[in-house]
Every structure is written in structure tokens, then in C-alpha cells.
Amino acid sequence: MLKITKTLCFAFAAISAVLGNAALFADGPEDTPAIRSAPIAGIYNNPWYAYLADVREAEQELGSDLRRATDAEDQRDAWEEYHHELVDADKDYVKEMRERGYRAGRVTVG
């Protein structure tokens, strides 16, 4: 029982630290680049699944980096790296789809 209680307390503290402290930084979750919810042109292919894998890997690395962070600078660095990896994954996906003849839609109002 004591082991379970300690584990739950640790998990709650870790989640609170990640969610609570992350909101203090400009590079935190509110500034996260958008993650695509659907593939370009509705095409489910290898580049789409590679993109999803890159996003999941970036999320795992963010969690790991935030758990190991010892100060605010470490947390900012973790968020910056996460943002960079998301943007890079999206660029790679869009480039691959362009090479295959598909374009990402863009709407301009004005």
C-alpha cells in the first residue's frame, strides 16, 4: 500500500510540475505548433505514418526532458527542442508529399 501511495504521489507531482511549470514559459504548450490531425489530401501513406511517428517521438522526448529538467532554463530548452522537432517533422512531411504531387491546402482571407 505504501509503495502504491508513493508511486501515485510521485506521478501526481511529476504531472503537476510539467503542466504547472510549463505554463510559465513563452515556449510552453500554448505556443506549440499545430499537429496535423489528418493527412494531406486524405492520403494515408508511409510519409503520414512517419510524420506521426516523429510527433510521438518528440512528445516522448519532451516528457523525458521535462522530467530531467532541474531549472527553468532546462524546461525552456526542452520546449524549444520540442517545437523545433514538430516544425521539422511537418516540413519533412510536406516536402515528401509535394514530391509525390500532393499539396497542402492554404486558405487566404483578405
Secondary structure, 3 states (H helix, E strand, C coil): CHHHHHHHHHHHHHHHHHHHHHCCCCCCHHHCCCCCCCCHHHCCCHHHHHHHHHHHHHHHHHHHHHHHCCCHHHHHHHHHHHHHHHHHHHHHHHHHHHHCCCCCCCCCCC
